[in-house]
Amino acid sequence: MAAQTRRSELAVIAAADATLVVSPVEKTVLEQAAPKAKVHIITNIHEVRGSQHPWSERKNIFFVGGYQHPPNVDAAIWFVRSIWPRVRQQLPDLQFHLIGSKATEQISSLDGNGVQFHGFVKSLDPWLNQCRMAVAPLRYGAGVKGKVNMSMSRGQPVVATPAAVEGLFARPGEDILVAENEQEFADQIVRLYQDEDLWNRISLGGLENVRKYFSIETARLSLQNLLKSLSE
């Protein structure tokens, strides 16, 4: 199936005047697989809305994902089983909100011990505006993670894995905090949750990242450059 999909995609790319991808990682892959293709990056687009509440008025953390997507299932289970107990040892009153549609029993059963399973919600605003941070414990998967962009566009800091920051142009320690294993992930959460100065720096850095790379104006300029290149 993968081989057939590859053949189909390369055939479409060969027939097209230009191909759009969402990250420089994907552009590099395509440049190797289809050297003659004209590949342009037009990535996720977000309105930069900023933070609605300061550090002092926020509490708890959350993760959102559609659970028909295996990387999100793996991320939720890994976080709750391997990272969350380490966090709770240091922050016993902290609550973790687990949000997302099409959850199986495997996901809904993670509820308890400080984990609140919500399933599908109509709006993420309550968690984007009131949680102190979001987490993105994705261990695999491709593309730019909209959930991370979305939090950053609201001035909400994120603790993420290397896989979750692919294509984000993010600077670890400035725009986002990155962790590669269970203990490091837990430590970064505890550190960020308790450090208001760090929280403010990551919040502002995330907003600037979205303005520079993922805003409506950036997408407009990228599309203009694409159309100009086709007319030359």
C-alpha positions as CSV (number, residue, x, y, z in Angstrom):
1,M,0.0,0.0,0.0
2,A,2.8,2.4,0.8
3,A,4.6,1.6,-2.4
4,Q,1.4,2.2,-4.4
5,T,0.8,5.5,-2.6
6,R,4.3,6.6,-3.4
7,R,3.9,5.8,-7.1
8,S,0.6,7.7,-7.2
9,E,1.9,10.8,-5.5
10,L,5.1,10.9,-7.6
11,A,2.9,10.7,-10.7
12,V,0.8,13.6,-9.6
13,I,3.9,15.6,-8.7
14,A,5.4,15.0,-12.1
15,A,2.2,16.2,-13.8
16,A,1.8,19.3,-11.7
17,D,3.3,22.8,-12.3
18,A,4.1,23.0,-8.6
19,T,3.8,20.9,-5.4
20,L,2.9,22.3,-2.0
21,V,4.3,20.8,1.2
22,V,3.9,21.9,4.8
23,S,7.5,21.7,6.1
24,P,11.1,22.0,5.0
25,V,11.5,18.3,6.0
26,E,9.0,17.2,3.5
27,K,10.5,19.5,0.8
28,T,13.9,17.8,1.4
29,V,12.3,14.4,1.0
30,L,10.6,15.4,-2.2
31,E,13.7,17.0,-3.7
32,Q,15.4,13.6,-3.3
33,A,12.5,11.6,-4.6
34,A,11.6,14.0,-7.5
35,P,14.5,16.2,-8.3
36,K,12.8,18.0,-11.2
37,A,9.7,18.9,-9.2
38,K,9.0,22.5,-8.2
39,V,8.3,22.3,-4.5
40,H,7.0,25.1,-2.3
41,I,6.3,25.4,1.4
42,I,2.9,26.7,2.5
43,T,2.5,25.5,6.0
44,N,-0.2,25.7,8.7
45,I,-2.0,29.0,9.0
46,H,-3.0,30.5,12.3
47,E,-4.4,33.8,13.6
48,V,-2.1,35.1,16.3
49,R,-4.6,35.8,19.1
50,G,-2.1,36.0,22.0
51,S,-2.6,35.0,25.6
52,Q,-5.9,35.7,27.2
53,H,-4.7,35.1,30.8
54,P,-1.4,35.4,32.5
55,W,0.6,32.6,34.2
56,S,-1.0,33.4,37.6
57,E,-4.5,32.9,36.4
58,R,-3.9,29.5,34.7
59,K,-3.6,26.0,36.1
60,N,-3.2,22.4,34.9
61,I,-2.1,21.0,31.5
62,F,-3.7,19.3,28.5
63,F,-3.3,17.2,25.4
64,V,-5.6,17.1,22.4
65,G,-5.6,14.7,19.5
66,G,-7.9,12.7,17.2
67,Y,-7.6,9.1,18.3
68,Q,-8.3,7.6,14.9
69,H,-4.6,8.7,14.4
70,P,-2.2,6.1,15.9
71,P,0.5,8.6,16.9
72,N,-2.0,10.4,19.1
73,V,-3.0,7.1,20.8
74,D,0.6,6.2,21.4
75,A,1.3,9.7,22.8
76,A,-1.6,9.7,25.2
77,I,-0.8,6.2,26.6
78,W,2.9,6.9,26.8
79,F,2.3,10.2,28.6
80,V,-0.2,8.9,31.2
81,R,1.7,5.7,31.9
82,S,5.3,6.8,31.8
83,I,5.5,10.6,32.3
84,W,2.5,11.6,34.3
85,P,3.4,9.6,37.5
86,R,6.8,11.4,37.5
87,V,5.0,14.8,37.3
88,R,2.5,13.9,40.0
89,Q,5.3,13.0,42.4
90,Q,6.4,16.7,42.3
91,L,3.1,18.4,41.6
92,P,0.4,16.2,43.3
93,D,-2.4,18.7,42.8
94,L,-1.9,19.1,39.1
95,Q,-4.7,17.9,36.7
96,F,-4.1,16.6,33.2
97,H,-6.9,17.1,30.7
98,L,-7.1,14.5,27.9
99,I,-9.2,15.8,25.0
100,G,-10.0,14.4,21.5
101,S,-12.5,12.7,19.3
102,K,-13.0,9.0,18.4
103,A,-11.3,7.7,21.5
104,T,-11.3,4.0,22.1
105,E,-11.7,2.3,25.5
106,Q,-7.9,2.2,25.6
107,I,-7.9,6.0,25.8
108,S,-11.0,6.7,27.9
109,S,-9.8,4.2,30.5
110,L,-6.8,6.5,31.2
111,D,-9.2,8.6,33.2
112,G,-8.3,8.9,36.9
113,N,-5.3,9.6,39.1
114,G,-5.4,13.3,38.1
115,V,-6.2,12.5,34.5
116,Q,-9.6,13.9,33.3
117,F,-10.8,12.4,30.0
118,H,-13.1,14.6,28.0
119,G,-13.3,13.1,24.6
120,F,-14.7,15.3,21.9
121,V,-15.3,19.0,22.8
122,K,-16.9,21.7,20.7
123,S,-14.3,24.3,21.5
124,L,-10.8,24.1,22.9
125,D,-10.9,27.7,24.1
126,P,-11.4,26.8,27.8
127,W,-8.2,24.8,27.8
128,L,-6.2,27.1,25.5
129,N,-7.1,30.1,27.7
130,Q,-7.0,28.5,31.2
131,C,-4.4,25.7,31.2
132,R,-0.9,26.8,32.0
133,M,0.6,24.7,29.2
134,A,0.0,22.1,26.6
135,V,2.0,18.9,26.0
136,A,2.8,17.1,22.8
137,P,4.4,13.8,23.7
138,L,4.3,12.4,20.1
139,R,6.9,9.7,19.5
140,Y,6.4,9.4,15.8
141,G,4.4,11.0,12.9
142,A,5.1,13.5,10.1
143,G,4.1,17.0,9.1
144,V,3.7,20.1,11.2
145,K,1.6,19.6,14.3
146,G,-1.3,22.0,14.3
147,K,-2.0,21.4,18.0
148,V,1.4,22.8,18.8
149,N,0.9,25.8,16.5
150,M,-2.5,26.5,18.0
151,S,-1.2,26.7,21.5
152,M,1.7,28.9,20.5
153,S,-0.7,31.2,18.7
154,R,-2.5,31.7,22.0
155,G,0.6,32.4,23.9
156,Q,0.3,29.0,25.7
157,P,3.8,27.3,26.1
158,V,4.2,23.8,25.0
159,V,6.5,20.9,26.2
160,A,7.1,18.6,23.2
161,T,9.1,15.7,21.9
162,P,11.5,16.2,18.9
163,A,8.9,14.5,16.6
164,A,6.3,17.0,17.7
165,V,8.4,20.1,16.7
166,E,9.3,18.9,13.2
167,G,8.9,21.7,10.7
168,L,8.1,24.3,13.4
169,F,11.3,26.4,13.0
170,A,11.2,26.4,16.8
171,R,14.1,27.3,19.1
172,P,14.2,24.9,22.1
173,G,14.3,27.0,25.3
174,E,13.0,30.1,23.5
175,D,9.8,29.2,21.6
176,I,9.1,25.8,23.1
177,L,10.6,23.3,25.6
178,V,11.7,19.9,24.1
179,A,12.3,16.6,25.9
180,E,13.6,13.3,24.5
181,N,12.7,10.9,27.3
182,E,10.2,10.3,30.1
183,Q,12.2,11.9,32.9
184,E,13.3,14.9,30.9
185,F,9.7,15.5,29.8
186,A,8.4,15.4,33.3
187,D,11.2,17.7,34.5
188,Q,10.4,20.2,31.8
189,I,6.8,20.3,32.8
190,V,7.5,20.8,36.4
191,R,10.1,23.5,35.6
192,L,7.8,25.4,33.3
193,Y,4.8,25.1,35.5
194,Q,6.5,26.7,38.4
195,D,8.7,29.3,36.7
196,E,6.7,32.5,35.8
197,D,9.7,34.2,34.1
198,L,10.4,31.1,31.9
199,W,6.7,30.8,31.1
200,N,6.5,34.4,29.9
201,R,9.6,34.0,27.8
202,I,8.3,30.8,26.1
203,S,4.9,32.4,25.6
204,L,6.3,35.4,23.9
205,G,8.7,33.4,21.8
206,G,5.9,31.1,20.6
207,L,3.8,34.0,19.5
208,E,6.7,35.5,17.6
209,N,7.3,32.1,16.0
210,V,3.7,31.9,14.7
211,R,3.8,35.5,13.5
212,K,7.0,34.8,11.5
213,Y,6.2,31.4,10.0
214,F,2.5,30.5,10.4
215,S,0.5,33.7,10.2
216,I,-2.0,34.6,7.5
217,E,0.4,37.3,6.1
218,T,3.2,34.8,5.8
219,A,1.0,32.4,3.9
220,R,-0.2,35.2,1.6
221,L,3.4,36.1,0.7
222,S,4.3,32.5,0.2
223,L,1.4,32.0,-2.2
224,Q,2.3,35.2,-4.1
225,N,5.8,34.0,-4.6
226,L,4.5,30.6,-5.8
227,L,2.2,32.2,-8.4
228,K,5.0,34.6,-9.5
229,S,7.3,31.7,-10.1
230,L,4.8,29.9,-12.2
231,S,4.4,32.9,-14.5
232,E,8.1,33.3,-15.1
